Amino acid sequence: MAIRPFEQHTPQIHATVYVDDTALVIGDVEIGEDSSIWPMCVIRGDIQRIRIGARTSIQDGSVIHVTHDSRFCPGGQPTLIGNDVTVGHKVILHACTIEDYCLIGMGSIIMDKAVVRSRVTIGAGSVVPPNKVLESGFLYVGSPVKQVRPLNERELEFLEYSAQNYRRLRERHLQTIGVDNAAASAPAPSPKPPRPAPKARTRRPAPPKRG
Ligand SMILES: CC(C)(COP(=O)(O)OP(=O)(O)OC[C@H]1O[C@@H](n2cnc3c(N)ncnc32)[C@H](O)[C@@H]1OP(=O)(O)O)[C@@H](O)C(=O)NCCC(=O)NCCS
């Protein structure tokens, strides 16, 4: 995996997180316990911060970025993602907030200052326009998204299942590449102060065992 600092910020990634070798995480990024970052994701916290909670999966090819401080956006805008969130394949999250237990459908785009309240499902291929707030407990679909209906019990249950499913899959991938599973109970590294780490960090698969 490539984990790179940007200026004074180095990504703070809990020891239990799976970051695929082909993913790229840069700068002011924190990722919580048991989360997973799948192949070809780009998480670029250079001009504002990115926070990803615990047991959240960011699936293949997704891109997460932020907005910088300017007169068009005073203070800039971070991207904040909660716990137990499933971000499907090839999603773009740009300077937005996603609360706990959401499912962001494959190929969706969520734009600046949009807020997705907890326990929302967004259908595949949806676009959430800037500043839009999606109400908790509903299904949203389309471009631009429209509220379709409240999620039923089974769908609400699925949001929790999905987070746990990816938590388990993360563990199988870590085992396959030979990362010590004891790390699963390690405490989160302190987010401050940032560690200077001029070189990219690369995790390589363990050599095959003999005998
Ligand atoms: C939206 C979704 C949740 C299904 O909701 P649903 O209410 O069960 O929808 P149905 O399958 O009964 O379809 C209802 C209508 O919505 C349409 N529809 C389904 N998914 C849609 C989508 N993503 N965007 C637009 N329309 C969609 C269907 O074609 C159907 O239209 P019709 O009534 O004109 O025939 C599902 O299709 C989806 O997009 N899930 C996201 C899955 C994903 O990306 N997971 C992440 C990877 S792990």
The ligand as an ORCA input file, in Angstrom:
! r2SCAN-3c Opt
* xyz 0 1
  C     -32.041      1.046     -5.334
  C     -31.854     -0.385     -4.833
  C     -31.527     -0.380     -3.349
  C     -33.120     -1.198     -5.069
  O     -34.260     -0.579     -4.491
  P     -35.695     -1.266     -4.663
  O     -36.750     -0.359     -4.136
  O     -35.641     -2.639     -4.100
  O     -35.821     -1.258     -6.187
  P     -36.375     -2.355     -7.163
  O     -35.272     -3.282     -7.517
  O     -37.672     -2.923     -6.632
  O     -36.712     -1.412     -8.384
  C     -37.670     -0.375     -8.283
  C     -37.463      0.576     -9.431
  O     -36.253      1.332     -9.221
  C     -35.345      1.135    -10.326
  N     -33.994      1.127     -9.780
  C     -33.378      0.173     -9.048
  N     -32.145      0.565     -8.716
  C     -31.985      1.780     -9.234
  C     -30.902      2.696     -9.221
  N     -29.768      2.406     -8.574
  N     -31.067      3.874     -9.840
  C     -32.226      4.181    -10.495
  N     -33.286      3.351    -10.519
  C     -33.157      2.167     -9.901
  C     -35.788     -0.185    -10.940
  O     -35.421     -0.264    -12.293
  C     -37.280     -0.133    -10.760
  O     -37.816      0.727    -11.727
  P     -39.285      0.431    -12.360
  O     -40.221      0.450    -11.188
  O     -39.488      1.554    -13.322
  O     -39.182     -0.914    -12.982
  C     -30.749     -1.132     -5.612
  O     -31.141     -1.305     -6.966
  C     -29.409     -0.443     -5.544
  O     -29.089      0.442     -6.335
  N     -28.617     -0.899     -4.554
  C     -27.254     -0.454     -4.350
  C     -26.326     -1.681     -4.324
  C     -24.875     -1.269     -4.205
  O     -24.398     -0.450     -4.962
  N     -24.202     -1.837     -3.191
  C     -22.815     -1.463     -2.915
  C     -21.834     -2.530     -3.294
  S     -21.540     -3.618     -1.948
*
